[in-house]
Amino acid sequence: MSESELSQRLDRVYRARDLSDLERAYDEWASQYDEEVSRLGYLLRAVSTGYIGRFIPSASKVVDAGAGTGLIGAYLRIMGYDDLTAFDLSEGMLERARFRGCYRDVHRMVLGKPLDFEADSFDHGYAVGVFTEGHAPPESFEEIIRIIKPGGFFVFSIRDDVYRERGYREKQDALERDSRWELAGASDLFQPYKDSKPEVISRVFVYRILTG
Ligand SMILES: C[S@@+](CC[C@H](N)C(=O)[O-])C[C@H]1O[C@@H](n2cnc3c(N)ncnc32)[C@H](O)[C@@H]1O
């Protein structure tokens, strides 16, 4: 597959019409996803895993929101994280995450809707590649805060244009003003697909949950 065909794959998910269309796009991409994102130079995974390792202890119960095929979970499993729970919108992606064997539990759930977990179910959480064009909305943070215990960290990547223009910055700041979470770390801006799409720039944020 050429670089421009790979770039079209990304366009297909960025331009999904709605959640069903997005789910279909990821279901169709699932069997090729790992190989193709690697060929795009998926720097996002390396930087995000570094931040997870810096803030989240391996001996804790961790939720992977928008886990996809489980690429990040696979890295963390090697690093000794053995209590990981995955959820994602796409069954096609989750089938591969299950097959990887790095998660204790794997569920189909949707960010932006109520999550089927009890309050304070997890010590910490992360989401990589999920807060981006047409994927999980800013309201998703409410449920994330509910399911992670106070004191826990939530590490996530976010596309910078989406952060500035689609209400995420306002939501993140409002949650901080309301003492629901506090900023604990942020990366520099970087190009997540270093071999493609130079116009796409991301950042990793880390928040400490204060109240559910
Ligand atoms: C770019 S992939 C990232 C997957 C994985 N985190 C990784 O880093 O390889 C985005 C994932 O988010 C999922 N997703 C998109 N919108 C979602 C939503 N609202 N709720 C849950 N998962 C969502 C997609 O199905 C897809 O698996």
The ligand as an ORCA input file, in Angstrom:
! r2SCAN-3c Opt
* xyz 0 1
  C      -6.592      5.563     16.170
  S      -7.357      4.192     16.961
  C      -6.310      4.011     18.407
  C      -6.363      2.615     18.967
  C      -5.336      2.345     20.087
  N      -5.604      3.170     21.250
  C      -3.932      2.578     19.558
  O      -3.282      3.515     20.039
  O      -3.504      1.829     18.677
  C      -8.837      4.893     17.665
  C      -9.728      3.856     18.363
  O     -10.738      4.556     19.064
  C     -11.957      3.883     18.892
  N     -13.023      4.875     19.087
  C     -13.324      5.947     18.307
  N     -14.330      6.648     18.845
  C     -14.670      6.001     19.993
  C     -15.643      6.236     20.996
  N     -16.477      7.289     20.943
  N     -15.709      5.367     22.037
  C     -14.876      4.304     22.123
  N     -13.928      4.025     21.200
  C     -13.827      4.881     20.150
  C     -11.892      3.311     17.491
  O     -12.794      2.234     17.312
  C     -10.425      2.898     17.398
  O     -10.220      1.568     17.816
*
